[in-house]
Amino acid sequence: MKELTKRKREGLAWPGNLGKLHEEMDRLFMNFFGESPMQVVGSCPVDVKEDDKHVYVDAELPGMSKNELEVTVENGILTISGEKKIEKKEGEEDLRERYYGRMYRSLTLPSHVDENKVKATMKDGVLHVVLEKKEAERPKRIEIE
């Protein structure tokens, strides 16, 4: 518990020697880059699926609202970015493992996606992006005679 108590203000508790390694990596990056990449940008897990008419992207963003996100499509790349602000509460946490800060995720889209026909919705911490395929690129069903 001493290790946990020592690190609780850093935002992430690392047990034993992992904590020392994390601190050393942070120190090295801070000296070289001015900030640690371990603290700069997070990511989000995604599911991508496709049917004849659409490409679907579901991004897991627990605790984030649509007002904290930006979704863009440009030059065949779908980008999801945003920032999750830390929740200020009375008292101190004994352990903080949830991610707070900037997040960024880019996905290269298939060439047959129409960048002008994209819809995004958010429900229960999951961002749903629907990208329509271009009409000419859709598979054509051939009737067998």
C-alpha positions in Angstrom: 0.0 0.0 0.0 3.0 2.3 0.5 3.8 2.1 -3.2 0.1 3.0 -4.0 0.0 5.9 -1.6 3.3 7.3 -3.0 1.9 7.3 -6.5 -1.7 8.3 -6.0 -1.1 11.9 -6.9 0.5 11.0 -10.2 -2.7 9.8 -11.7 -1.7 6.1 -12.1 -0.5 3.5 -9.7 2.2 1.1 -10.9 3.1 -1.8 -8.6 6.7 -2.4 -7.4 9.5 -2.1 -10.0 7.1 -1.1 -12.8 6.5 2.2 -11.0 10.2 2.9 -10.9 10.6 2.0 -14.6 7.6 4.3 -15.4 9.2 7.2 -13.4 12.5 6.7 -15.1 11.0 6.6 -18.6 9.0 9.8 -17.8 12.2 11.5 -16.5 14.1 10.6 -19.7 11.3 11.8 -22.0 10.9 15.0 -20.0 14.6 15.7 -20.4 14.6 15.0 -24.1 11.2 16.1 -25.4 9.9 18.4 -22.6 6.9 16.1 -21.9 6.3 12.4 -21.5 4.4 10.6 -24.3 2.9 8.4 -21.6 1.0 11.4 -20.3 0.3 13.2 -23.6 -2.1 11.3 -25.7 -4.4 8.3 -25.2 -6.3 6.2 -27.7 -9.6 4.4 -27.9 -10.4 0.8 -29.0 -12.5 0.5 -32.1 -14.5 -2.1 -34.0 -14.7 -1.7 -37.8 -17.1 -3.7 -39.9 -18.4 -3.4 -43.5 -21.4 -4.4 -45.6 -22.4 -3.8 -49.2 -23.4 -0.1 -48.6 -21.5 1.1 -45.5 -18.4 1.0 -43.3 -19.2 1.1 -39.6 -16.8 2.3 -36.9 -17.6 2.0 -33.2 -15.2 3.7 -30.8 -15.3 3.0 -27.1 -15.0 6.3 -25.2 -16.3 5.7 -21.7 -17.1 8.8 -19.7 -16.9 11.2 -22.6 -19.7 13.2 -24.2 -20.2 14.2 -27.8 -19.2 17.8 -26.8 -15.7 16.6 -25.8 -15.1 14.9 -29.2 -14.2 16.0 -32.7 -14.7 13.6 -35.7 -13.2 14.5 -39.1 -12.8 12.7 -42.4 -10.1 14.0 -44.8 -8.1 12.5 -47.5 -9.3 9.0 -46.7 -8.5 9.2 -43.0 -11.1 9.2 -40.2 -9.8 11.0 -37.1 -11.4 10.9 -33.6 -10.0 13.3 -31.1 -11.0 14.9 -27.9 -10.1 15.5 -24.3 -11.5 13.9 -21.1 -11.4 16.4 -18.2 -10.5 15.1 -14.8 -13.5 14.9 -12.5 -13.0 17.1 -9.5 -14.5 15.6 -6.3 -14.2 16.3 -2.6 -11.5 14.3 -0.9 -8.7 12.3 -2.5 -8.8 9.0 -4.4 -6.7 6.1 -3.1 -6.2 4.8 -6.6 -6.7 6.5 -10.0 -6.4 4.2 -13.1 -8.9 5.9 -15.4 -7.5 7.9 -18.2 -7.9 11.6 -18.3 -6.4 13.9 -20.9 -6.2 14.2 -24.7 -7.0 11.2 -26.9 -6.5 10.8 -30.6 -7.2 7.9 -33.1 -6.8 7.9 -36.9 -8.0 5.1 -39.2 -7.3 4.8 -42.9 -10.5 4.3 -44.8 -11.1 2.2 -47.9 -10.9 4.2 -51.1 -14.6 3.6 -51.9 -16.0 5.6 -49.0 -17.9 8.8 -49.8 -16.3 11.4 -47.4 -19.4 13.6 -47.9 -21.8 11.0 -46.5 -20.7 10.4 -42.9 -22.9 10.2 -39.9 -21.8 10.0 -36.2 -23.9 9.4 -33.1 -23.0 8.8 -29.5 -24.7 6.5 -27.0 -23.6 5.0 -23.7 -20.0 5.9 -24.2 -19.7 4.5 -27.7 -19.2 6.7 -30.7 -20.9 5.1 -33.8 -19.7 6.4 -37.2 -21.4 5.3 -40.4 -19.6 5.9 -43.7 -21.5 5.4 -46.9 -19.7 3.7 -49.8 -19.7 5.4 -53.2 -22.5 4.1 -55.5 -20.1 3.2 -58.3 -17.9 1.2 -55.9 -20.6 -1.0 -54.5 -20.5 -4.6 -55.5 -22.9 -5.4 -58.3 -24.9 -8.6 -57.9 -24.8 -10.7 -61.1 -27.8 -12.9 -61.7 -26.8 -16.4 -62.8 -28.8 -17.6 -65.8 
